[in-house]
């Protein structure tokens, strides 16, 4: 099933994200975690792709397993920046052969020591065009409510986002944010810029204090005072921090759904207990017609 049909269904739509292992010895335990998350029956699940494609087989195997065993539509991520056109084409052909209908098309981060003169893809929009050339997929892309770190202004980043829509993206999933007002302001700006496809709001349940330090260092995501206070007060108590992080994420989701953002993506990070708790917290809300 195409995830765009779930997103456009008019009902609240919840997805969970999982990531494949970096090495084959971890495959079974990661697969088990993804199965426990799939058993929660989210509307769809997204399966990330290791930059450079080194673990592409794992992405494919996990995506296929979730669909076949649990009937949960899989959104297989695909990056392009450090791959050749031939490698990308081969991965698209494999996804097609395995019955995967949904791809999240990403540029990927450019490795530090990478020889840029060898790049065959420069932007995600080129990958989107390539995917359309080789198959009839439902294609999504990434967007950044606070602007992508490499782009000088949010306005310029939104211009580039429009190119992804024009290339054939039918929805965008956002980078995580911890203040819903940032998303509401972003939605206003992108609609003003003529972007019309649905936005899936990405929510990260922060369950330990180190996680938030890593996130803010890497992406510069704004952490509101209300959430900083939670980390300062409960950060040293793992159980309390986990409970508070899940409650904060749940509250973000409720506010989004109440304000007309119908599709929410949880960065569940291979943690079935966190995914289960969020689903439970939202059960009556998600059951709404
Ligand atoms: P692009 O859309 O190509 O944008 C990258 C930069 O180039 C931006 O600054 C943009 O403004 C600029 N740009 C775009 N088009 C043009 C143009 N035509 N001219 C000039 N500049 C342009 N990474 C992984 O490795 N694996 C994953 O599975 C993965 N999943 C992700 C899922 C989500 C929801 C998100 C938000 C990110 C994910 N990432 C993943 C990270 C992502 O690969 C990085 O953020 C990467 O740096 C940018 O990818 P993109 O697809 O947004 O790139």
Boltz pocket constraint, residues with backbone or C-beta under 6 A from the ligand:
constraints:
  - pocket:
      binder: B
      contacts: [[A, 47], [A, 48], [A, 49], [A, 50], [A, 51], [A, 52], [A, 77], [A, 78], [A, 79], [A, 105], [A, 106], [A, 107], [A, 108], [A, 109], [A, 110], [A, 122], [A, 123], [A, 124], [A, 125], [A, 141], [A, 142], [A, 143], [A, 148], [A, 149], [A, 150], [A, 151], [A, 156], [A, 157], [A, 160], [A, 161], [A, 163], [A, 164], [A, 173], [A, 174], [A, 175], [A, 176], [A, 202]]
      max_distance: 6.0
